[in-house]
Amino acid sequence: MTDLPSHVEIHEEGPREGFQIEPGPIASADKIRLIEALAETGLQHIQICSFVNTRLVPGWADAEAVAGGFTAKAGVQYTGLFFNGNGLDRALAFKDKLTIGGSISLTASEGFTRKNLNRSPSENIEAMKKHSVLQQSKGVAVTRIGVMAAFGCNYQGDISPAQVVGTLRDGMAIAAETGAAIGLFSLADTMGWATPARIERTIAEVRSHWPDIAIALHLHDTRGLAVANAHAALKLGVTQFDSTAGGLGGCPFAGQPKAAGNICTEELVLLCEEMGIATGVDLDALIEAGRLAEAIVGHQLPSELIHAGSLNAFRRIAA
C-alpha cells in the first residue's frame, strides 16, 4: 500500500460521455448549460464533446455548435475527444477555447478493437503510428497512451495484467518510432469488469515495468464496483480519475445498453473528502450540477448522491 495522495485530479467527462449515449436528441443549449454549471463547481478539467463520426455517434452531431457556443471560465481546461485526422482538425478549429492533447489509443481486447474500431489489433497499431505523426505535425504533443478494456471485455472475457502490459508495450513502441514522449498511461474499465483485486494486480504489474509513468483510471460502474475500485486505486497512490456528473454515460459499443455509466463525479469527490484527500471541488454545487444533468436527460441517473445529498449538508443540519 502506498501513502494516500494529498490531492486528486478529476477529469469530468459527463457532457461528452453522457450525451453520446442518450437515445433522444439533447439540445445544444442544454449541453452548454451543463458544461457551464460544471465549471462553477471547482472542476478544472471538463471534456465537453466528441469530434467523431456523426453517423456512428449522432449525439455529437452538434459538436461544433457546443464548442463554439459555451463560455469558457478562466482556470478551467476544456477538451474534446477525437480519434482521427478529421476529428483533430475539427477540434483544432477551437484551439482558442480547448486544450488539445495528443494520445495513442489502443485496446487490450482484440474483440473490442474489432467491435469499436472495425480494425484488427495490427491495423490499429498502424493507424496509431500515422495518427501520432499527424498529431505532432499539427503541433499537438502526444504524451498519453490510453488502453481500453484494460480489465475485461464483454466480447473476449478476462483481460490479464500481462495483456495490458503487452498493449502498453505496443504503445511505447509507437511512441519511440514516432518521437512521442509519454508521461501518462490511462487505463479504461470500458465495460465494467474491474474489481479492487484486478485494479491492484494490474497497477502493480504496469508499475513494475514503468515505475516513473503516471497512471490515470477511467472507471465504469457497470457492475456497481466503481467506487470500490477508486478506493483501491487511491490506496495505491493513483491521483487522476475520469468521471461523469450523475453517472452519465456508458460505451455505445459495449453491447449493454442498460448498463450504468461512469463512476459518478460527486461520489468520487465524497469518497476523497471522507478519506482526507483534497479535490478542489464544491460537492454541494456538484450535486446540483448532477441534478441539472438528470433534468436535461429526462430520466433518473445512477448517482445515489444527487438524490441523497452530501454528508456535510446533513452535518450542518445536525450541528
Short mmCIF file of the C-alpha atoms (twelve columns), coordinates in Angstrom:
data_MODEL
# 
_entry.id   MODEL 
# 
loop_
_atom_site.group_PDB 
_atom_site.id 
_atom_site.type_symbol 
_atom_site.label_atom_id 
_atom_site.label_alt_id 
_atom_site.label_comp_id 
_atom_site.label_asym_id 
_atom_site.label_seq_id 
_atom_site.Cartn_x 
_atom_site.Cartn_y 
_atom_site.Cartn_z 
_atom_site.pdbx_PDB_model_num 
ATOM 1   C CA . MET A 1   0.000   0.000   0.000   1 
ATOM 2   C CA . THR A 2   1.250   3.475   -0.949  1 
ATOM 3   C CA . ASP A 3   0.613   6.570   1.164   1 
ATOM 4   C CA . LEU A 4   -2.679  8.202   0.254   1 
ATOM 5   C CA . PRO A 5   -2.332  11.144  -2.129  1 
ATOM 6   C CA . SER A 6   -2.977  14.599  -0.692  1 
ATOM 7   C CA . HIS A 7   -4.880  15.705  -3.803  1 
ATOM 8   C CA . VAL A 8   -6.504  14.108  -6.823  1 
ATOM 9   C CA . GLU A 9   -7.133  15.498  -10.291 1 
ATOM 10  C CA . ILE A 10  -10.620 14.803  -11.579 1 
ATOM 11  C CA . HIS A 11  -11.340 14.927  -15.298 1 
ATOM 12  C CA . GLU A 12  -15.071 15.449  -15.758 1 
ATOM 13  C CA . GLU A 13  -16.379 13.716  -18.890 1 
ATOM 14  C CA . GLY A 14  -20.124 13.913  -18.271 1 
ATOM 15  C CA . PRO A 15  -21.013 16.161  -21.187 1 
ATOM 16  C CA . ARG A 16  -19.012 14.194  -23.734 1 
ATOM 17  C CA . GLU A 17  -19.526 10.678  -22.413 1 
ATOM 18  C CA . GLY A 18  -23.099 11.193  -21.299 1 
ATOM 19  C CA . PHE A 19  -24.675 12.883  -24.259 1 
ATOM 20  C CA . GLN A 20  -23.123 10.475  -26.761 1 
ATOM 21  C CA . ILE A 21  -25.212 7.591   -25.465 1 
ATOM 22  C CA . GLU A 22  -28.571 9.255   -24.766 1 
ATOM 23  C CA . PRO A 23  -31.241 7.929   -27.156 1 
ATOM 24  C CA . GLY A 24  -33.088 11.190  -27.634 1 
ATOM 25  C CA . PRO A 25  -31.653 14.414  -29.034 1 
ATOM 26  C CA . ILE A 26  -30.285 16.776  -26.383 1 
ATOM 27  C CA . ALA A 27  -30.433 20.453  -27.313 1 
ATOM 28  C CA . SER A 28  -27.064 22.155  -27.759 1 
ATOM 29  C CA . ALA A 29  -28.187 24.859  -25.345 1 
ATOM 30  C CA . ASP A 30  -28.781 22.240  -22.644 1 
ATOM 31  C CA . LYS A 31  -25.361 20.697  -23.221 1 
ATOM 32  C CA . ILE A 32  -23.840 24.155  -22.821 1 
ATOM 33  C CA . ARG A 33  -25.862 24.765  -19.626 1 
ATOM 34  C CA . LEU A 34  -24.366 21.649  -18.052 1 
ATOM 35  C CA . ILE A 35  -20.815 22.468  -19.172 1 
ATOM 36  C CA . GLU A 36  -21.038 25.944  -17.684 1 
ATOM 37  C CA . ALA A 37  -22.620 24.668  -14.452 1 
ATOM 38  C CA . LEU A 38  -19.838 22.106  -14.018 1 
ATOM 39  C CA . ALA A 39  -17.222 24.828  -14.479 1 
ATOM 40  C CA . GLU A 40  -18.679 26.632  -11.439 1 
ATOM 41  C CA . THR A 41  -18.063 23.672  -9.102  1 
ATOM 42  C CA . GLY A 42  -14.284 23.892  -8.901  1 
ATOM 43  C CA . LEU A 43  -13.655 21.205  -11.519 1 
ATOM 44  C CA . GLN A 44  -10.619 22.202  -13.575 1 
ATOM 45  C CA . HIS A 45  -10.825 19.652  -16.400 1 
ATOM 46  C CA . ILE A 46  -14.026 19.172  -18.417 1 
ATOM 47  C CA . GLN A 47  -14.356 17.152  -21.631 1 
ATOM 48  C CA . ILE A 48  -17.158 18.868  -23.467 1 
ATOM 49  C CA . CYS A 49  -17.790 16.976  -26.723 1 
ATOM 50  C CA . SER A 50  -16.726 14.348  -29.254 1 
ATOM 51  C CA . PHE A 51  -15.430 15.262  -32.701 1 
ATOM 52  C CA . VAL A 52  -16.325 11.844  -34.064 1 
ATOM 53  C CA . ASN A 53  -18.269 10.252  -36.918 1 
ATOM 54  C CA . THR A 54  -21.781 11.632  -36.542 1 
ATOM 55  C CA . ARG A 55  -23.276 8.596   -38.260 1 
ATOM 56  C CA . LEU A 56  -21.889 6.348   -35.545 1 
ATOM 57  C CA . VAL A 57  -22.357 8.818   -32.680 1 
ATOM 58  C CA . PRO A 58  -25.312 11.032  -33.666 1 
ATOM 59  C CA . GLY A 59  -25.486 12.528  -30.170 1 
ATOM 60  C CA . TRP A 60  -22.465 14.643  -31.083 1 
ATOM 61  C CA . ALA A 61  -23.590 15.913  -34.465 1 
ATOM 62  C CA . ASP A 62  -23.600 19.365  -32.844 1 
ATOM 63  C CA . ALA A 63  -20.012 19.272  -31.529 1 
ATOM 64  C CA . GLU A 64  -19.120 22.500  -33.332 1 
ATOM 65  C CA . ALA A 65  -22.206 24.292  -32.027 1 
ATOM 66  C CA . VAL A 66  -21.374 23.326  -28.446 1 
ATOM 67  C CA . ALA A 67  -17.648 24.065  -28.710 1 
ATOM 68  C CA . GLY A 68  -18.361 27.423  -30.257 1 
ATOM 69  C CA . GLY A 69  -21.282 28.287  -28.002 1 
ATOM 70  C CA . PHE A 70  -20.102 27.758  -24.427 1 
ATOM 71  C CA . THR A 71  -18.426 30.471  -22.384 1 
ATOM 72  C CA . ALA A 72  -15.069 29.338  -21.051 1 
ATOM 73  C CA . LYS A 73  -14.224 30.001  -17.413 1 
ATOM 74  C CA . ALA A 74  -10.691 31.109  -16.580 1 
ATOM 75  C CA . GLY A 75  -8.625  28.386  -14.936 1 
ATOM 76  C CA . VAL A 76  -10.633 25.512  -16.400 1 
ATOM 77  C CA . GLN A 77  -9.217  23.275  -19.134 1 
ATOM 78  C CA . TYR A 78  -11.777 22.152  -21.705 1 
ATOM 79  C CA . THR A 79  -11.093 19.255  -24.064 1 
ATOM 80  C CA . GLY A 80  -12.785 17.450  -26.936 1 
ATOM 81  C CA . LEU A 81  -12.383 13.823  -27.953 1 
ATOM 82  C CA . PHE A 82  -11.052 12.880  -31.406 1 
ATOM 83  C CA . PHE A 83  -9.709  9.673   -32.930 1 
ATOM 84  C CA . ASN A 84  -8.545  10.619  -36.442 1 
ATOM 85  C CA . GLY A 85  -7.297  13.455  -38.606 1 
ATOM 86  C CA . ASN A 86  -10.741 14.767  -39.402 1 
ATOM 87  C CA . GLY A 87  -11.649 14.903  -35.728 1 
ATOM 88  C CA . LEU A 88  -8.339  16.558  -34.898 1 
ATOM 89  C CA . ASP A 89  -8.907  19.275  -37.496 1 
ATOM 90  C CA . ARG A 90  -12.403 19.875  -36.128 1 
ATOM 91  C CA . ALA A 91  -11.001 20.205  -32.600 1 
ATOM 92  C CA . LEU A 92  -8.164  22.499  -33.695 1 
ATOM 93  C CA . ALA A 93  -10.730 24.918  -35.079 1 
ATOM 94  C CA . PHE A 94  -11.483 25.708  -31.420 1 
ATOM 95  C CA . LYS A 95  -7.932  25.769  -30.068 1 
ATOM 96  C CA . ASP A 96  -8.577  29.216  -28.604 1 
ATOM 97  C CA . LYS A 97  -11.024 27.577  -26.163 1 
ATOM 98  C CA . LEU A 98  -9.961  23.935  -25.998 1 
ATOM 99  C CA . THR A 99  -6.808  22.273  -24.676 1 
ATOM 100 C CA . ILE A 100 -5.760  19.869  -27.446 1 
ATOM 101 C CA . GLY A 101 -3.725  16.958  -26.118 1 
ATOM 102 C CA . GLY A 102 -2.412  14.098  -28.228 1 
ATOM 103 C CA . SER A 103 -2.652  10.424  -27.388 1 
ATOM 104 C CA . ILE A 104 -2.138  6.898   -28.660 1 
ATOM 105 C CA . SER A 105 -5.356  4.933   -28.218 1 
ATOM 106 C CA . LEU A 106 -5.181  1.139   -28.036 1 
ATOM 107 C CA . THR A 107 -7.339  -1.706  -26.755 1 
ATOM 108 C CA . ALA A 108 -6.254  -4.709  -24.690 1 
ATOM 109 C CA . SER A 109 -9.037  -6.800  -26.273 1 
ATOM 110 C CA . GLU A 110 -8.928  -7.900  -29.900 1 
ATOM 111 C CA . GLY A 111 -12.693 -8.422  -29.835 1 
ATOM 112 C CA . PHE A 112 -13.390 -4.875  -28.713 1 
ATOM 113 C CA . THR A 113 -10.874 -3.432  -31.172 1 
ATOM 114 C CA . ARG A 114 -12.887 -5.000  -33.974 1 
ATOM 115 C CA . LYS A 115 -16.258 -4.019  -32.485 1 
ATOM 116 C CA . ASN A 116 -15.330 -0.459  -31.607 1 
ATOM 117 C CA . LEU A 117 -12.992 0.443   -34.485 1 
ATOM 118 C CA . ASN A 118 -13.615 -2.233  -37.122 1 
ATOM 119 C CA . ARG A 119 -9.877  -2.947  -37.179 1 
ATOM 120 C CA . SER A 120 -7.586  -5.791  -36.209 1 
ATOM 121 C CA . PRO A 121 -5.036  -5.002  -33.475 1 
ATOM 122 C CA . SER A 122 -2.231  -4.829  -36.052 1 
ATOM 123 C CA . GLU A 123 -4.303  -2.495  -38.227 1 
ATOM 124 C CA . ASN A 124 -4.950  -0.303  -35.206 1 
ATOM 125 C CA . ILE A 125 -1.254  -0.144  -34.380 1 
ATOM 126 C CA . GLU A 126 -0.508  1.052   -37.901 1 
ATOM 127 C CA . ALA A 127 -3.348  3.584   -37.655 1 
ATOM 128 C CA . MET A 128 -1.984  4.890   -34.342 1 
ATOM 129 C CA . LYS A 129 1.503   5.311   -35.829 1 
ATOM 130 C CA . LYS A 130 0.032   7.513   -38.528 1 
ATOM 131 C CA . HIS A 131 -2.155  9.329   -36.005 1 
ATOM 132 C CA . SER A 132 0.789   10.029  -33.695 1 
ATOM 133 C CA . VAL A 133 2.782   11.501  -36.574 1 
ATOM 134 C CA . LEU A 134 -0.215  13.541  -37.732 1 
ATOM 135 C CA . GLN A 135 -0.918  14.984  -34.289 1 
ATOM 136 C CA . GLN A 136 2.678   16.082  -33.837 1 
ATOM 137 C CA . SER A 137 2.822   17.531  -37.360 1 
ATOM 138 C CA . LYS A 138 -0.016  19.840  -36.323 1 
ATOM 139 C CA . GLY A 139 1.763   20.939  -33.159 1 
ATOM 140 C CA . VAL A 140 -0.102  18.618  -30.783 1 
ATOM 141 C CA . ALA A 141 2.217   16.840  -28.340 1 
ATOM 142 C CA . VAL A 142 1.481   13.127  -27.869 1 
ATOM 143 C CA . THR A 143 2.014   12.468  -24.163 1 
ATOM 144 C CA . ARG A 144 -0.551  9.787   -23.262 1 
ATOM 145 C CA . ILE A 145 -1.306  6.158   -24.056 1 
ATOM 146 C CA . GLY A 146 -4.887  5.077   -23.438 1 
ATOM 147 C CA . VAL A 147 -5.833  1.408   -23.116 1 
ATOM 148 C CA . MET A 148 -9.496  0.497   -23.432 1 
ATOM 149 C CA . ALA A 149 -10.927 -2.732  -21.989 1 
ATOM 150 C CA . ALA A 150 -7.965  -2.879  -19.623 1 
ATOM 151 C CA . PHE A 151 -9.694  -5.084  -17.040 1 
ATOM 152 C CA . GLY A 152 -12.064 -7.246  -19.080 1 
ATOM 153 C CA . CYS A 153 -14.218 -7.346  -22.187 1 
ATOM 154 C CA . ASN A 154 -17.787 -8.391  -22.964 1 
ATOM 155 C CA . TYR A 155 -16.564 -9.847  -26.276 1 
ATOM 156 C CA . GLN A 156 -13.358 -11.522 -25.129 1 
ATOM 157 C CA . GLY A 157 -13.666 -12.130 -21.397 1 
ATOM 158 C CA . ASP A 158 -10.998 -11.576 -18.763 1 
ATOM 159 C CA . ILE A 159 -8.032  -9.369  -19.615 1 
ATOM 160 C CA . SER A 160 -4.865  -10.173 -17.692 1 
ATOM 161 C CA . PRO A 161 -2.316  -7.652  -16.413 1 
ATOM 162 C CA . ALA A 162 0.150   -9.213  -18.860 1 
ATOM 163 C CA . GLN A 163 -2.174  -8.345  -21.764 1 
ATOM 164 C CA . VAL A 164 -2.342  -4.755  -20.542 1 
ATOM 165 C CA . VAL A 165 1.448   -4.599  -20.318 1 
ATOM 166 C CA . GLY A 166 1.706   -6.038  -23.831 1 
ATOM 167 C CA . THR A 167 -0.674  -3.377  -25.131 1 
ATOM 168 C CA . LEU A 168 1.291   -0.640  -23.402 1 
ATOM 169 C CA . ARG A 169 4.481   -2.037  -24.919 1 
ATOM 170 C CA . ASP A 170 2.857   -1.658  -28.341 1 
ATOM 171 C CA . GLY A 171 2.029   1.936   -27.443 1 
ATOM 172 C CA . MET A 172 5.533   2.697   -26.223 1 
ATOM 173 C CA . ALA A 173 6.967   1.219   -29.427 1 
ATOM 174 C CA . ILE A 174 4.699   3.528   -31.434 1 
ATOM 175 C CA . ALA A 175 5.850   6.453   -29.305 1 
ATOM 176 C CA . ALA A 176 9.517   5.568   -29.795 1 
ATOM 177 C CA . GLU A 177 9.075   5.212   -33.550 1 
ATOM 178 C CA . THR A 178 7.194   8.495   -33.921 1 
ATOM 179 C CA . GLY A 179 9.143   10.606  -31.408 1 
ATOM 180 C CA . ALA A 180 6.384   10.970  -28.821 1 
ATOM 181 C CA . ALA A 181 7.267   11.462  -25.139 1 
ATOM 182 C CA . ILE A 182 4.792   9.562   -22.956 1 
ATOM 183 C CA . GLY A 183 4.102   10.708  -19.400 1 
ATOM 184 C CA . LEU A 184 0.732   9.100   -18.667 1 
ATOM 185 C CA . PHE A 185 -0.996  5.743   -19.056 1 
ATOM 186 C CA . SER A 186 -4.791  5.891   -18.939 1 
ATOM 187 C CA . LEU A 187 -6.378  2.520   -18.163 1 
ATOM 188 C CA . ALA A 188 -10.077 2.292   -19.003 1 
ATOM 189 C CA . ASP A 189 -12.529 -0.169  -17.495 1 
ATOM 190 C CA . THR A 190 -14.663 0.294   -20.580 1 
ATOM 191 C CA . MET A 191 -17.186 -2.450  -19.839 1 
ATOM 192 C CA . GLY A 192 -17.089 -2.575  -16.055 1 
ATOM 193 C CA . TRP A 193 -15.048 -5.725  -15.430 1 
ATOM 194 C CA . ALA A 194 -12.718 -4.203  -12.841 1 
ATOM 195 C CA . THR A 195 -12.700 -5.264  -9.208  1 
ATOM 196 C CA . PRO A 196 -10.428 -3.941  -6.438  1 
ATOM 197 C CA . ALA A 197 -8.226  -7.025  -6.764  1 
ATOM 198 C CA . ARG A 198 -7.953  -6.568  -10.548 1 
ATOM 199 C CA . ILE A 199 -7.097  -2.896  -10.021 1 
ATOM 200 C CA . GLU A 200 -4.337  -3.824  -7.568  1 
ATOM 201 C CA . ARG A 201 -2.856  -6.551  -9.768  1 
ATOM 202 C CA . THR A 202 -2.898  -4.521  -12.968 1 
ATOM 203 C CA . ILE A 203 -1.458  -1.356  -11.468 1 
ATOM 204 C CA . ALA A 204 1.278   -3.358  -9.743  1 
ATOM 205 C CA . GLU A 205 2.208   -5.105  -12.991 1 
ATOM 206 C CA . VAL A 206 2.255   -1.866  -15.008 1 
ATOM 207 C CA . ARG A 207 4.353   -0.087  -12.392 1 
ATOM 208 C CA . SER A 208 6.834   -2.950  -12.307 1 
ATOM 209 C CA . HIS A 209 7.686   -2.131  -15.930 1 
ATOM 210 C CA . TRP A 210 7.235   1.675   -15.957 1 
ATOM 211 C CA . PRO A 211 7.567   2.963   -12.382 1 
ATOM 212 C CA . ASP A 212 8.008   6.594   -13.452 1 
ATOM 213 C CA . ILE A 213 4.936   6.920   -15.691 1 
ATOM 214 C CA . ALA A 214 1.762   8.190   -14.035 1 
ATOM 215 C CA . ILE A 215 -1.427  6.123   -14.208 1 
ATOM 216 C CA . ALA A 216 -4.940  7.501   -14.621 1 
ATOM 217 C CA . LEU A 217 -8.130  5.459   -14.391 1 
ATOM 218 C CA . HIS A 218 -11.327 5.687   -16.427 1 
ATOM 219 C CA . LEU A 219 -13.832 3.655   -14.409 1 
ATOM 220 C CA . HIS A 220 -17.320 2.485   -15.340 1 
ATOM 221 C CA . ASP A 221 -19.920 1.448   -12.765 1 
ATOM 222 C CA . THR A 222 -21.474 -1.303  -14.879 1 
ATOM 223 C CA . ARG A 223 -21.453 -3.791  -12.007 1 
ATOM 224 C CA . GLY A 224 -21.563 -1.365  -9.086  1 
ATOM 225 C CA . LEU A 225 -17.885 -1.521  -8.140  1 
ATOM 226 C CA . ALA A 226 -16.583 1.805   -9.445  1 
ATOM 227 C CA . VAL A 227 -16.274 3.477   -6.024  1 
ATOM 228 C CA . ALA A 228 -14.666 0.353   -4.558  1 
ATOM 229 C CA . ASN A 229 -12.226 0.346   -7.470  1 
ATOM 230 C CA . ALA A 230 -11.425 4.018   -6.953  1 
ATOM 231 C CA . HIS A 231 -10.825 3.337   -3.259  1 
ATOM 232 C CA . ALA A 232 -8.351  0.582   -4.126  1 
ATOM 233 C CA . ALA A 233 -6.575  2.864   -6.594  1 
ATOM 234 C CA . LEU A 234 -6.384  5.758   -4.124  1 
ATOM 235 C CA . LYS A 235 -4.689  3.459   -1.615  1 
ATOM 236 C CA . LEU A 236 -2.133  2.736   -4.342  1 
ATOM 237 C CA . GLY A 237 -1.480  6.453   -4.836  1 
ATOM 238 C CA . VAL A 238 -3.357  6.990   -8.115  1 
ATOM 239 C CA . THR A 239 -4.057  10.713  -8.451  1 
ATOM 240 C CA . GLN A 240 -6.020  11.104  -11.704 1 
ATOM 241 C CA . PHE A 241 -9.505  9.833   -12.471 1 
ATOM 242 C CA . ASP A 242 -12.073 10.358  -15.213 1 
ATOM 243 C CA . SER A 243 -15.673 10.589  -14.001 1 
ATOM 244 C CA . THR A 244 -19.100 11.871  -15.008 1 
ATOM 245 C CA . ALA A 245 -21.630 14.013  -13.177 1 
ATOM 246 C CA . GLY A 246 -24.609 11.945  -12.076 1 
ATOM 247 C CA . GLY A 247 -23.032 8.840   -13.587 1 
ATOM 248 C CA . LEU A 248 -23.863 9.966   -17.101 1 
ATOM 249 C CA . GLY A 249 -22.648 7.911   -19.991 1 
ATOM 250 C CA . GLY A 250 -21.509 4.465   -20.939 1 
ATOM 251 C CA . CYS A 251 -19.883 2.968   -24.007 1 
ATOM 252 C CA . PRO A 252 -22.217 2.710   -27.041 1 
ATOM 253 C CA . PHE A 253 -20.184 -0.229  -28.394 1 
ATOM 254 C CA . ALA A 254 -20.115 -2.352  -25.204 1 
ATOM 255 C CA . GLY A 255 -23.262 -4.327  -26.005 1 
ATOM 256 C CA . GLN A 256 -25.012 -3.347  -22.756 1 
ATOM 257 C CA . PRO A 257 -27.483 -0.549  -23.500 1 
ATOM 258 C CA . LYS A 258 -28.957 -0.531  -19.974 1 
ATOM 259 C CA . ALA A 259 -25.643 -0.528  -18.108 1 
ATOM 260 C CA . ALA A 260 -24.762 2.226   -15.656 1 
ATOM 261 C CA . GLY A 261 -22.356 4.885   -16.840 1 
ATOM 262 C CA . ASN A 262 -19.048 6.055   -15.458 1 
ATOM 263 C CA . ILE A 263 -18.108 6.489   -11.844 1 
ATOM 264 C CA . CYS A 264 -20.180 9.406   -10.562 1 
ATOM 265 C CA . THR A 265 -18.077 12.519  -10.054 1 
ATOM 266 C CA . GLU A 266 -19.931 13.501  -6.898  1 
ATOM 267 C CA . GLU A 267 -19.499 10.037  -5.369  1 
ATOM 268 C CA . LEU A 268 -15.781 10.089  -6.188  1 
ATOM 269 C CA . VAL A 269 -15.492 13.524  -4.566  1 
ATOM 270 C CA . LEU A 270 -17.346 12.316  -1.464  1 
ATOM 271 C CA . LEU A 271 -15.055 9.286   -1.216  1 
ATOM 272 C CA . CYS A 272 -11.977 11.503  -1.447  1 
ATOM 273 C CA . GLU A 273 -13.297 14.016  1.088   1 
ATOM 274 C CA . GLU A 274 -14.047 11.292  3.624   1 
ATOM 275 C CA . MET A 275 -10.518 9.916   3.133   1 
ATOM 276 C CA . GLY A 276 -8.986  13.362  3.684   1 
ATOM 277 C CA . ILE A 277 -7.953  13.780  0.042   1 
ATOM 278 C CA . ALA A 278 -8.474  17.221  -1.496  1 
ATOM 279 C CA . THR A 279 -10.287 17.614  -4.819  1 
ATOM 280 C CA . GLY A 280 -10.825 21.379  -5.032  1 
ATOM 281 C CA . VAL A 281 -14.497 20.715  -5.814  1 
ATOM 282 C CA . ASP A 282 -17.556 22.158  -4.055  1 
ATOM 283 C CA . LEU A 283 -19.527 18.962  -3.525  1 
ATOM 284 C CA . ASP A 284 -22.898 20.610  -2.946  1 
ATOM 285 C CA . ALA A 285 -22.521 22.634  -6.160  1 
ATOM 286 C CA . LEU A 286 -21.512 19.461  -7.968  1 
ATOM 287 C CA . ILE A 287 -24.612 17.660  -6.703  1 
ATOM 288 C CA . GLU A 288 -26.733 20.469  -8.130  1 
ATOM 289 C CA . ALA A 289 -24.963 20.068  -11.471 1 
ATOM 290 C CA . GLY A 290 -25.753 16.345  -11.343 1 
ATOM 291 C CA . ARG A 291 -29.401 17.162  -10.726 1 
ATOM 292 C CA . LEU A 292 -29.315 19.504  -13.710 1 
ATOM 293 C CA . ALA A 293 -27.878 16.679  -15.831 1 
ATOM 294 C CA . GLU A 294 -30.720 14.406  -14.717 1 
ATOM 295 C CA . ALA A 295 -33.292 17.047  -15.617 1 
ATOM 296 C CA . ILE A 296 -31.722 17.537  -19.053 1 
ATOM 297 C CA . VAL A 297 -31.732 13.850  -19.991 1 
ATOM 298 C CA . GLY A 298 -35.225 13.394  -18.570 1 
ATOM 299 C CA . HIS A 299 -34.668 10.155  -16.653 1 
ATOM 300 C CA . GLN A 300 -33.105 9.046   -13.378 1 
ATOM 301 C CA . LEU A 301 -29.329 8.848   -13.389 1 
ATOM 302 C CA . PRO A 302 -27.356 6.199   -11.472 1 
ATOM 303 C CA . SER A 303 -25.916 8.550   -8.843  1 
ATOM 304 C CA . GLU A 304 -27.234 7.928   -5.338  1 
ATOM 305 C CA . LEU A 305 -25.719 11.154  -4.086  1 
ATOM 306 C CA . ILE A 306 -27.739 13.531  -6.264  1 
ATOM 307 C CA . HIS A 307 -30.832 12.052  -4.603  1 
ATOM 308 C CA . ALA A 308 -29.494 11.644  -1.041  1 
ATOM 309 C CA . GLY A 309 -27.463 14.857  -0.708  1 
ATOM 310 C CA . SER A 310 -23.993 15.282  0.769   1 
ATOM 311 C CA . LEU A 311 -22.978 14.243  4.270   1 
ATOM 312 C CA . ASN A 312 -21.851 17.790  5.009   1 
ATOM 313 C CA . ALA A 313 -25.315 19.100  4.206   1 
ATOM 314 C CA . PHE A 314 -26.756 16.855  6.916   1 
ATOM 315 C CA . ARG A 315 -23.870 17.588  9.271   1 
ATOM 316 C CA . ARG A 316 -24.813 21.267  9.068   1 
ATOM 317 C CA . ILE A 317 -28.419 20.421  9.910   1 
ATOM 318 C CA . ALA A 318 -27.366 18.254  12.831  1 
ATOM 319 C CA . ALA A 319 -24.883 20.764  14.259  1 
# 
